[in-house]
Amino acid sequence: MAQDEPGITLIRNARIADAGLRRAAPGDVLIEDGTIRAVGTDLTVPANARIIDATGMLIHPGLINGHTHGHGGLARGTGDKWTLELLLAAAPWIGGNRALADKKLATQIIAAEMVMKGCTAAYDLYSELPLPTVEGMDAVAEAYAGIGMRAVIAPMVADRTVYEAIPGLHDALPDSVQVDVDKLRLRPWQDTLSAMETVMRGWSWASQDIRFAIAPTIPHHCSDEFLDGCACMARDHGLAVHSHVGESKVQAIVGMKRYGKTLLAHMDAMGLVNDRFTAAHAIWLDDDDMRLAADRGASLVHNAGSNMRLGNGMFALRRALDLGVNVGLGTDGANCSDNQNMYESMRYASMLSKVQTPDPREWASVEECYSAATKGSARALGFDNLGAIAPGMKADIVFLSLTSLNWIPHNGTVNQLVHAEDGTGVRHVMIGGKFVVQDGKLLTLDLAKLAEEAEAARERLEGLNAEYGDLYERVAPIIASFCPGMAAKPYHIRRYLCD
């Protein structure tokens, strides 16, 4: 369980990652009851302390995944040339008919991967249909607690399907297909708000740093009445809100068509944008949007791997940082980025900033990418005690072997964390002072059993969802033509290489 380890621990002789140093310097870390109490050299060994000799290892704060989807764990590698809109259309096929055990299993898959690759906390926008339930959200929380991770879990909700949300798409479908997609219509927004209220009131995981939030999935997939209800619920109960905003150009164009303003400006008008608000992807935000996010204290989460995988365009990381926005990093779901590797997310964020201009003065630095994956994501999750190895912070610490090929030779610590480390150097992972990974082995879950259960679930769900798969094959050619046609329309900012 993700609870702080009681007692006193002293980590000796580690090299401690520090963005201010070219090469990490040796040091000690004193931990008491799961919290870091002191960092320095030659710290006094308290009586009865557990001593961990970290000679030959680099330590860094646990990476924090600012945006993922636990339900995607059973859909890894399902499709290739998918736009975001094709992925949304495929959702019933790759995510339908989940039993309660499947909901937990999918989350266990991604949580296990995250923690074994140096990630200790995540913001999970979990889709449970037809409505969020206490049992379903508890299953997701149980998965994180069992692995030992911290998490923010937000039911991902809407009251419009992709066919209703994108103007003209439903009408572009043949009549027979319209009849079938109409069967996918979502429950009235009042039912969904009531279901979320029920889940929230029964939430029992806060003591384990597993928090509840809400996630109106995409602004124009939600009626204004629904968005207003989400804003009221968040305000009345002090909840964080997380949404996909400007992920694709189609979204941006629909926002202007529907609202006469940008998606973020509309969400702000609905009272949703504040210091507890996170916009995922945020590719198609303009300078005014970014200034608004900065002024409100909101966060943006950059998911470079997914953004490239789905062909959504290039997030303006340098510009967002220059305008004072808090930026975190995420992986997005395993159904659209295929892995949950936050080292890769840092590398992609760095690389993608560098292909947008030939002027290195306008690139994001490795220090900024590392900060986004730690402190920036921590702020997006609402944790002020994560993301650093410093007194008062939780002892969520990753131990990397300096004999890993990623570190031979060890020239520049943060540069190699961002550009060289890929997760294969992870030796131990500690959360709240307790080891959850030791000597490369996950201590909290039987991976062989997980694999068996996942294969059985995959085979069963393939049969159960075959009809949804057939429907997807019928709608895909139409979406693959209609949505790129919409995306070809002019917009006042450019985020594609082809622009």
Secondary structure, 3 states (H helix, E strand, C coil): CCCCCCCEEEEEEEEECCCCCCCCEEEEEEEECCEEEEEECCCCCCCCCEEEECCCEEEEECEEEEEECHHHHHCCCCCCCCCHHHHHHHHHHHHCCCCHHHHHHHHHHHHHHHHHCCEEEEEEEECCCCCCCHHHHHHHHHHHHHHCCEEEEEEEECCCCHHHHCCCHHHHCCHHHHHHHHCCCCCCHHHHHHHHHHHHHCCCCHHHCEEECEEECCHHHCCHHHHHHHHHHHHHHCCCEEEEECCCHHHHHHHHHHHCCCHHHHHHHCCCCCCCEEEEECCCCCHHHHHHHHHHCCEEEECHHHHHHCCCCCCCHHHHHHCCCEEEECCCCCCCCCCCCHHHHHHHHHHHHHCCCCCHHHCCCHHHHHHHHHHHHHHHHCCCCCCCCCCCCECCEEEEECCCHHHCCCCCHHHHHHHCCCCCCEEEEEECCEEEEECCEECCCCHHHHHHHHHHHHHHHHHHCHHHHHHHHHHHHHHHHHHHHHHCCCCCCCCCCCC
